[in-house]
Amino acid sequence: MFAHEIAAFNDGAGIASVVFAIGRALSGQVNESEKTIFGETESVIKFERIIGPVKQAIAFYEAQIIACRRAVACWTLVGIRFHVVKDIRRLIGGLIWDSRSEARHQVVVEKFVPIENSSDDDSSTHSPVSSSDSD
């Protein structure tokens, strides 16, 4: 069962790409209110036993996707700054995106600290990356 792979990963002996693949397979396939996985009803005891590892795998998958998106966005900004040709920027960005299943991206969890005086400068709430690609 995949729960053993998640436990091994938590202990440092598991393979990140396996957990990523498990998370990708389970993403969007779990309904906690109906207690179903892939549309099939499990016994309540079995569901409660595996929902923890299921959530971990999905959270790991989603965190890796977000980290990979950020890496592509950072590369795009660096490429624009150094006047790298758009085709090369896209090629390298595609290589970074294709590496997402290798689960090599480090996920840093930052603590959210609200800004006391948000009326002075609202730029901290916006992402520095725009959706359009110049050049």
C-alpha positions as CSV (number, residue, x, y, z in Angstrom):
1,M,0.0,0.0,0.0
2,F,1.2,3.5,-0.7
3,A,1.0,4.5,3.0
4,H,4.2,2.6,3.6
5,E,5.9,4.7,0.9
6,I,4.7,7.9,2.6
7,A,5.9,6.7,6.0
8,A,9.3,5.8,4.5
9,F,9.6,9.2,2.9
10,N,8.8,10.9,6.3
11,D,11.5,8.8,7.9
12,G,14.0,9.9,5.2
13,A,14.3,6.6,3.4
14,G,11.6,7.1,0.8
15,I,11.9,8.3,-2.7
16,A,10.5,11.8,-3.4
17,S,9.5,11.1,-6.9
18,V,7.4,8.1,-5.8
19,V,5.5,10.3,-3.3
20,F,5.1,12.9,-6.1
21,A,3.5,10.3,-8.3
22,I,1.2,9.1,-5.6
23,G,0.1,12.7,-4.9
24,R,-0.5,13.3,-8.6
25,A,-2.6,10.2,-8.9
26,L,-4.7,11.1,-5.8
27,S,-5.1,14.8,-6.5
28,G,-8.7,15.5,-7.2
29,Q,-9.7,11.9,-6.5
30,V,-10.5,12.2,-2.7
31,N,-13.8,13.2,-1.3
32,E,-13.6,13.4,2.5
33,S,-17.2,14.2,3.1
34,E,-18.3,11.0,1.3
35,K,-15.2,9.1,2.4
36,T,-14.3,8.0,-1.1
37,I,-11.1,7.6,-3.0
38,F,-11.3,7.3,-6.8
39,G,-15.1,7.3,-6.3
40,E,-15.0,4.0,-4.4
41,T,-16.3,3.8,-0.8
42,E,-13.8,2.4,1.7
43,S,-14.7,1.1,5.1
44,V,-14.7,4.0,7.6
45,I,-11.9,2.5,9.6
46,K,-9.7,2.0,6.5
47,F,-10.5,5.5,5.2
48,E,-9.6,7.1,8.5
49,R,-6.3,5.1,8.6
50,I,-5.1,6.1,5.2
51,I,-6.5,9.7,4.9
52,G,-3.4,11.1,6.7
53,P,-0.9,9.7,4.2
54,V,-3.3,10.6,1.3
55,K,-3.3,14.2,2.5
56,Q,0.5,14.2,2.9
57,A,1.0,12.9,-0.6
58,I,-1.4,15.4,-2.2
59,A,0.2,18.3,-0.2
60,F,3.6,17.2,-1.3
61,Y,2.5,17.1,-4.9
62,E,0.9,20.5,-4.8
63,A,3.9,22.0,-3.0
64,Q,6.3,20.7,-5.6
65,I,4.1,22.1,-8.4
66,I,4.1,25.5,-6.7
67,A,7.8,25.4,-6.2
68,C,8.4,24.4,-9.8
69,R,6.1,27.3,-11.0
70,R,8.2,29.7,-8.9
71,A,11.4,28.3,-10.3
72,V,10.2,28.9,-13.8
73,A,9.0,32.4,-12.9
74,C,12.4,33.2,-11.4
75,W,14.2,31.8,-14.4
76,T,12.0,33.9,-16.7
77,L,12.9,37.1,-14.7
78,V,16.6,36.2,-14.8
79,G,16.5,35.5,-18.5
80,I,14.8,38.8,-19.2
81,R,17.2,40.7,-17.1
82,F,20.2,39.2,-18.9
83,H,18.6,39.6,-22.3
84,V,18.4,35.9,-23.1
85,V,16.5,35.2,-26.3
86,K,12.8,34.4,-25.7
87,D,13.1,30.9,-27.4
88,I,16.0,29.9,-25.1
89,R,14.1,31.2,-22.1
90,R,11.1,29.1,-23.1
91,L,13.3,26.1,-23.7
92,I,15.0,26.3,-20.3
93,G,11.7,27.1,-18.6
94,G,10.2,24.0,-20.2
95,L,13.1,21.9,-18.9
96,I,12.6,23.2,-15.4
97,W,8.9,22.5,-15.6
98,D,9.5,18.9,-17.0
99,S,11.7,18.3,-13.9
100,R,8.8,18.7,-11.5
101,S,8.2,14.9,-11.3
102,E,11.7,14.4,-10.0
103,A,10.6,16.3,-6.9
104,R,13.9,18.1,-6.4
105,H,12.4,21.5,-5.5
106,Q,12.9,22.5,-2.0
107,V,9.7,23.8,-0.4
108,V,10.2,26.6,2.1
109,V,7.2,27.2,4.4
110,E,7.0,30.9,5.4
111,K,5.1,32.1,8.3
112,F,2.5,34.7,7.3
113,V,3.0,38.0,9.2
114,P,0.3,40.6,8.6
115,I,1.5,44.1,7.8
116,E,0.3,46.6,10.4
117,N,0.1,49.6,8.1
118,S,-1.1,48.2,4.7
119,S,-2.5,51.5,3.5
120,D,1.0,53.0,3.0
121,D,2.4,50.3,0.6
122,D,0.1,47.8,-1.1
123,S,2.9,46.4,-3.3
124,S,3.9,43.6,-0.8
125,T,0.6,41.7,-1.5
126,H,1.2,41.4,-5.2
127,S,3.5,39.0,-6.9
128,P,6.5,40.5,-8.7
129,V,5.9,38.1,-11.6
130,S,3.5,39.2,-14.3
131,S,1.6,36.8,-16.5
132,S,2.9,38.2,-19.7
133,D,6.4,37.6,-21.1
134,S,8.2,40.6,-22.6
135,D,10.5,40.6,-25.6
